[in-house]
Amino acid sequence: MSDTGSSRFSRRVCLVTGAATGIGRAVAWRMAEEGADVAVLDINVDELETTRAGIQARGGTAFAVIADVSVPDDVRAAISQVESVLGPIDVLVSNAGVPIVGKVHDITLSDWDRTFAINTRSTFVVVQAVLHGMRERRRGTISITASSAALVAEAGSAPYAPSKAALVNFTKQVAVENAALGIRCNCVCPGWVDTPFNDPAFTSDSERVETVSRQVPMGREGLPDEIASAILFACSDDASYMTGHTLVIDGGLTLGPT
Ligand SMILES: NC(=O)c1ccc[n+]([C@@H]2O[C@H](COP(=O)([O-])OP(=O)(O)OC[C@H]3O[C@@H](n4cnc5c(N)ncnc54)[C@H](O)[C@@H]3O)[C@@H](O)[C@H]2O)c1
């Protein structure tokens, strides 16, 4: 149970993509603790089942749907399924992502297209699919997971960083077009977070600890729960006057050299 002891998402239907592990799982579990009915979408069947079971264990109604976010028709079908089982989606957390990196002169067109299909185009597809209903009902909140990589240049971060930078502006587009209807959209930019996502970036635990302590002023990776806290805030009525905003949660990573 979160230590807020609140139920900010009572009677709300939430959909979290990329919820099988890491940040998405933490968001799903925290939303369940705060009263939501939670739909979770991912491509990883086994881990998604663990997330689904964890929602139920926290007293929430859970619905799990397997889909590849880079396949638009599958995403749209999954959202219809969620709405027919749980009802209209009040809260969307578009969070699925992959860490495909490399230098501009090395990466392939297929690296670029795959990264943008999963990290960027999928967000457009999932947001558009829920927006129609949110606009009719004149309510809804959306959180998009970008990255601190969206805000700075770092050699070797293409195509990942550009795919996330696009999400920062996309958030603002959604926000400005829908603010008058009472629909809010914000994004979060995590720095290094302790999830399976970063495993391929390091050859050993000691390299991981050394890199993070050198780059991050706070000297450590963030926890999935620390990112979930910001996402829940952005999606809750606590943030009722905040839209189009970018929340940077990175232990100071983007502040400059330590
Ligand atoms: N971990 C970090 O350091 C970090 C930093 C900045 C931003 N992020 C972003 O946070 C988000 C969540 O990442 P995480 O750290 O929790 O990593 P994670 O690997 O634990 O979670 C990513 C999830 O996305 C799912 N996914 C990947 N491709 C998919 C597809 N085609 N269809 C459906 N689901 C798919 C994975 O199965 C996984 O469950 C990502 O968008 C990532 O870019 C992570």
The ligand as an SDF file (V2000), in Angstrom:
LIG
                    3D

 44 48  0  0  0  0  0  0  0  0999 V2000
   14.5620    2.7090  -16.9950 N   0  0  0  0  0  0  0  0  0  0  0  0
   15.0360    3.8800  -17.3480 C   0  0  0  0  0  0  0  0  0  0  0  0
   16.1780    4.2430  -16.9920 O   0  0  0  0  0  0  0  0  0  0  0  0
   14.2080    4.8220  -18.1750 C   0  0  0  0  0  0  0  0  0  0  0  0
   14.6700    6.1240  -18.3320 C   0  0  0  0  0  0  0  0  0  0  0  0
   13.9270    7.0150  -19.0840 C   0  0  0  0  0  0  0  0  0  0  0  0
   12.7330    6.6220  -19.6600 C   0  0  0  0  0  0  0  0  0  0  0  0
   12.3170    5.3360  -19.5060 N   0  0  0  0  0  0  0  0  0  0  0  0
   11.0730    4.9710  -20.1740 C   0  0  0  0  0  0  0  0  0  0  0  0
   10.1890    4.4000  -19.2440 O   0  0  0  0  0  0  0  0  0  0  0  0
    9.2800    3.5330  -19.9320 C   0  0  0  0  0  0  0  0  0  0  0  0
    9.1700    2.2450  -19.1280 C   0  0  0  0  0  0  0  0  0  0  0  0
   10.4470    1.6450  -19.1000 O   0  0  0  0  0  0  0  0  0  0  0  0
   10.9930    0.7930  -17.8680 P   0  0  0  0  0  0  0  0  0  0  0  0
   12.2250    1.4330  -17.3920 O   0  0  0  0  0  0  0  0  0  0  0  0
    9.9090    0.5050  -16.9270 O   0  0  0  0  0  0  0  0  0  0  0  0
   11.4770   -0.5090  -18.6560 O   0  0  0  0  0  0  0  0  0  0  0  0
   10.8610   -1.9590  -18.7760 P   0  0  0  0  0  0  0  0  0  0  0  0
   11.6670   -2.6270  -19.8320 O   0  0  0  0  0  0  0  0  0  0  0  0
   10.7550   -2.5650  -17.4300 O   0  0  0  0  0  0  0  0  0  0  0  0
    9.3780   -1.6610  -19.3150 O   0  0  0  0  0  0  0  0  0  0  0  0
    9.0700   -1.4330  -20.6670 C   0  0  0  0  0  0  0  0  0  0  0  0
    7.8370   -2.2380  -20.9800 C   0  0  0  0  0  0  0  0  0  0  0  0
    7.4410   -1.9830  -22.3320 O   0  0  0  0  0  0  0  0  0  0  0  0
    7.0640   -3.2280  -22.8940 C   0  0  0  0  0  0  0  0  0  0  0  0
    7.1670   -3.1950  -24.3560 N   0  0  0  0  0  0  0  0  0  0  0  0
    8.2950   -3.0590  -25.0970 C   0  0  0  0  0  0  0  0  0  0  0  0
    7.9850   -3.1380  -26.4000 N   0  0  0  0  0  0  0  0  0  0  0  0
    6.6390   -3.3300  -26.4800 C   0  0  0  0  0  0  0  0  0  0  0  0
    5.7390   -3.4970  -27.5500 C   0  0  0  0  0  0  0  0  0  0  0  0
    6.1570   -3.4740  -28.8260 N   0  0  0  0  0  0  0  0  0  0  0  0
    4.4280   -3.6620  -27.2740 N   0  0  0  0  0  0  0  0  0  0  0  0
    3.9920   -3.6920  -25.9920 C   0  0  0  0  0  0  0  0  0  0  0  0
    4.8090   -3.5400  -24.9350 N   0  0  0  0  0  0  0  0  0  0  0  0
    6.1250   -3.3710  -25.1790 C   0  0  0  0  0  0  0  0  0  0  0  0
    8.0490   -4.2300  -22.2890 C   0  0  0  0  0  0  0  0  0  0  0  0
    7.6130   -5.5770  -22.4450 O   0  0  0  0  0  0  0  0  0  0  0  0
    8.1000   -3.7570  -20.8620 C   0  0  0  0  0  0  0  0  0  0  0  0
    7.1050   -4.3600  -20.0620 O   0  0  0  0  0  0  0  0  0  0  0  0
    9.8460    3.3550  -21.3460 C   0  0  0  0  0  0  0  0  0  0  0  0
    9.0820    4.1190  -22.2410 O   0  0  0  0  0  0  0  0  0  0  0  0
   11.2460    3.9070  -21.2510 C   0  0  0  0  0  0  0  0  0  0  0  0
   11.6880    4.4740  -22.4540 O   0  0  0  0  0  0  0  0  0  0  0  0
   13.0140    4.4240  -18.7800 C   0  0  0  0  0  0  0  0  0  0  0  0
  1  2  1  0
  2  3  2  0
  2  4  1  0
  4  5  1  0
  4 44  2  0
  5  6  2  0
  6  7  1  0
  7  8  2  0
  8  9  1  0
  8 44  1  0
  9 10  1  0
  9 42  1  0
 10 11  1  0
 11 12  1  0
 11 40  1  0
 12 13  1  0
 13 14  1  0
 14 15  2  0
 14 16  1  0
 14 17  1  0
 17 18  1  0
 18 19  2  0
 18 20  1  0
 18 21  1  0
 21 22  1  0
 22 23  1  0
 23 24  1  0
 23 38  1  0
 24 25  1  0
 25 26  1  0
 25 36  1  0
 26 27  1  0
 26 35  1  0
 27 28  2  0
 28 29  1  0
 29 30  1  0
 29 35  2  0
 30 31  1  0
 30 32  2  0
 32 33  1  0
 33 34  2  0
 34 35  1  0
 36 37  1  0
 36 38  1  0
 38 39  1  0
 40 41  1  0
 40 42  1  0
 42 43  1  0
M  CHG  2   8   1  16  -1
M  END
$$$$
